[in-house]
Amino acid sequence: MKNKIALIHKEAEEKRAMVEAKHSEELLKAEEVAAKYRASGLAPKKLLGYFGG
């Protein structure tokens, strides 16, 4: 019984680590895109509709 609980905890930790890694990867990608737009001085076209542009 203890081994089963330990296995469940281990699997949960692995899944949590995968989710955190994916989240970090998405944040990094968003930061890179933001830096690209800041460097070019242009706004992304997807956002222009929101600002009435």
C-alpha positions in Angstrom: 0.0 0.0 0.0 2.8 2.5 0.9 4.6 1.6 -2.4 1.4 2.4 -4.3 1.0 5.7 -2.6 4.7 6.5 -3.3 4.3 5.6 -6.9 1.2 7.9 -7.2 3.1 10.7 -5.6 6.1 10.1 -8.0 3.8 10.2 -11.0 2.1 13.4 -9.8 5.5 15.0 -9.3 6.6 14.1 -12.8 3.3 15.5 -14.3 3.7 18.6 -12.3 7.3 19.0 -13.5 6.1 18.6 -17.1 3.4 21.2 -16.7 5.8 23.7 -15.2 8.4 23.1 -18.0 5.7 23.6 -20.6 4.5 26.8 -18.9 8.1 28.1 -18.6 8.6 27.3 -22.3 5.5 29.3 -23.3 6.5 32.2 -21.1 10.0 32.3 -22.8 8.4 32.1 -26.2 6.0 35.0 -25.4 9.0 37.1 -24.1 10.9 36.4 -27.3 7.9 37.5 -29.4 7.5 40.6 -27.3 11.2 41.5 -27.6 10.9 41.1 -31.4 8.0 43.5 -31.6 9.7 46.0 -29.3 12.8 45.9 -31.4 10.9 46.4 -34.6 8.7 49.1 -33.1 5.6 47.5 -34.7 2.5 46.2 -32.9 1.3 42.7 -33.7 -1.5 42.8 -36.2 -3.8 40.6 -34.1 -4.0 43.2 -31.4 -4.8 46.1 -33.7 -8.5 45.1 -33.8 -8.8 45.4 -30.0 -7.5 49.0 -30.1 -9.7 50.2 -32.9 -6.7 50.4 -35.3 
